[in-house]
Amino acid sequence: MREVDFRSDTVTKPSPEMLEAILAAELGDDVYGEDPSVNKLEDKAAEITGKEAGLFVSSGTMANLISILAHVDRGGEIIVGDKSHIFKSEAGGASALGGISYYVIPNNSKGLFNIDDLQESFRDSTNYHHPITSLVTFENTHNNCGGIAISPEDLNPIIDWAQSHDLPTHVDGARIFNAAIKLDVPVHKMVKRIDSLTFCLSKGLSCPVGSVICGDSIFIQKARRIRKMLGGGMRQAGILASAGIFALDNMIDRLTEDHDNAIKLAAGLETLEFIDIDQKLVETNLVFFNVTNEHKEKLNLFLESHGIKGGSLNSNRWRFATHYGISAEDIDYTIQMVNSYADTI
């Protein structure tokens, strides 16, 4: 039976060529700064993003946590969106491990902020009743806001506001390359005015493990110490970093395939009465849609019985993520199976 796994772009597996790169990796002890593959990956990531330095870490959650801890002292406060991954899906790490509070403001449909909400969130640092506003965080593409690609022009008013208040900015760029491909804008231009960013190697870029933090040299030096403190110092990590090098050289442009497949999937789902989806809102590799309450459980079970993963028994809002390993033929098969279900009702 065919298997199509839409649960997340984290389920990707290395290509045969990436596996060859892993086997050929040059290795050393990265904690000593002696792993040539890790060093090459960090340099390459810094060059691509237009930043001074990079730091290889084990996950996107660790990357964001390290970045926040490097920017913000204990007792500080960060501005986050109410739908952001940092706030909703990272176990409250900044608060639990850093003594840092969250000021949560609404994300709009793209994942951006209203300037009035930002202004209201800013604390008077001379008032000792308040925590100190210390960082503004974004997400691009924004997972819970549909994977919309946020342009530099969209971000500029928010960055202008942050800079006028002497606040650094950080982008959770787990899928920043998806945004760059969609907008046809190089990543270094996407983040030119941003102080720090993270991006995932283990999502659309198809690596087995890892994320990279990028920023200026002083910030990355501090981040490297925090990585060690969190237990994230890895030794012969070039086995993993070599996959990242291959990905940055070979897997970015192919993200277009994932976007095309997502749009094709959305078009196929839009014709069904028990599915509510707006195809125009699908821009990258994330397809969000609502299944009527009457059909969510039955459709989920039907699709799983035909090898298609990604639905939910408990929620009407579903997310299907396209990625390396899902082909155009898999999209055709999925649409066929959803229509087969429709024929049974």
C-alpha positions, 0 to 999 in steps of 0.5 A, spaced: 500 500 500 502 506 498 504 511 504 503 518 504 505 522 510 502 529 511 503 530 518 509 534 518 515 536 513 519 533 519 518 526 517 523 527 511 528 522 510 535 524 507 536 523 499 541 517 497 546 523 495 545 526 502 546 519 505 553 519 501 555 526 503 554 523 511 558 517 509 564 522 506 563 527 512 570 529 515 570 529 522 573 532 529 571 534 536 566 540 535 566 542 542 573 544 541 571 547 534 575 542 530 570 539 526 571 541 519 564 539 517 560 543 522 565 549 521 563 549 514 556 548 515 556 554 520 560 559 515 555 557 509 549 558 513 552 565 515 554 567 508 547 565 505 543 569 511 548 575 510 550 574 518 557 574 521 556 567 524 552 561 525 551 556 530 549 549 529 544 546 534 540 540 535 533 542 534 529 549 532 526 549 539 533 549 542 535 554 537 530 559 539 531 558 546 538 559 545 537 565 541 532 568 546 537 567 552 543 570 548 538 576 547 535 577 554 537 577 561 533 574 567 527 578 569 526 581 561 520 580 557 519 578 550 514 580 545 511 574 542 505 572 537 499 568 540 499 563 535 507 563 535 511 556 535 515 560 541 509 561 545 505 555 543 510 549 542 516 550 545 514 548 553 515 555 555 523 554 555 524 561 556 520 562 562 522 555 565 530 556 564 531 563 563 526 567 568 524 570 562 516 572 561 512 573 555 508 578 553 503 575 548 499 579 542 495 577 537 498 575 530 494 577 524 492 572 518 499 573 516 502 572 522 504 579 523 503 584 529 499 591 529 503 597 531 498 599 536 498 592 540 506 593 539 506 599 542 501 597 548 506 591 549 512 596 551 514 596 558 516 603 561 523 600 564 523 606 569 517 603 573 520 597 577 513 594 577 514 592 570 519 586 567 523 589 562 521 589 554 527 586 551 526 582 544 521 582 539 520 575 535 517 573 529 516 567 525 516 566 517 513 562 514 508 562 520 506 555 521 499 557 525 497 562 520 497 558 514 505 558 512 504 565 508 510 568 506 512 574 509 516 579 505 521 584 508 516 590 506 511 587 510 516 586 516 519 593 515 514 597 519 515 592 525 522 592 525 522 600 525 518 600 531 523 595 534 529 599 532 525 606 535 525 602 542 532 600 541 529 592 541 533 587 538 529 582 533 529 575 532 526 571 527 524 563 528 525 562 520 524 554 521 521 555 514 525 561 512 527 558 505 520 556 503 518 564 504 524 566 500 523 561 494 515 563 494 517 571 494 523 569 489 528 574 494 534 571 497 534 569 504 540 574 506 535 580 503 529 577 507 533 578 514 537 584 512 534 588 518 533 582 523 538 581 529 538 574 529 534 568 526 534 560 526 532 556 520 531 548 520 535 543 516 530 538 518 524 540 515 523 542 508 531 541 507 530 534 509 536 533 513 535 528 519 537 533 525 539 540 526 538 547 526 542 553 525 542 560 529 545 566 525 547 573 527 553 577 529 559 574 532 558 577 539 551 574 539 554 567 536 559 567 541 554 568 547 550 563 544 555 558 543 556 558 551 549 557 552 549 551 547 554 548 552 550 550 558 544 546 555 547 540 554 547 541 546 555 541 545 556 535 540 562 532 539 563 529 532 557 532 529 560 533 522 556 526 521 549 531 521 552 537 519 554 534 512 547 533 511 546 540 512 551 542 507 548 538 502 542 541 503 544 548 503 547 546 496 542 542 493 535 542 497 533 549 497 530 550 490 527 544 490 522 547 495 518 549 489 516 542 488 513 542 495 509 549 494 506 546 487 504 540 490 501 544 496 497 548 491 495 542 487 492 538 493 488 545 495 485 545 488 483 538 489 480 538 496 476 545 494 471 541 490 469 537 496 462 539 500 465 537 507 472 540 506 472 548 507 479 551 504 481 557 500 486 555 495 488 562 494 491 562 501 496 556 500 502 559 498 508 554 501 508 547 503 502 548 508 495 546 507 490 548 512 483 546 511 477 545 515 473 538 515 466 538 517 464 535 524 460 530 521 466 527 517 472 528 521 473 522 524 470 517 518 475 521 513 481 520 518 480 513 519 478 512 511 485 515 509 489 512 514 486 505 512 489 507 505 496 509 507 495 517 508 497 520 514 495 527 517 488 528 519 485 528 526 480 525 530 479 531 535 480 537 531 476 540 525 482 544 522 487 539 519 494 541 516 497 537 511 505 539 509 508 537 503 515 535 503 521 531 500 518 524 499 511 526 497 510 526 489 505 529 484 503 522 484 502 522 491 498 528 491 493 525 485 493 519 489 490 523 495 485 527 491 483 520 489 482 517 495 478 523 498 473 523 492 473 515 494 471 517 501 466 522 498 463 516 494 461 512 500 457 518 503 
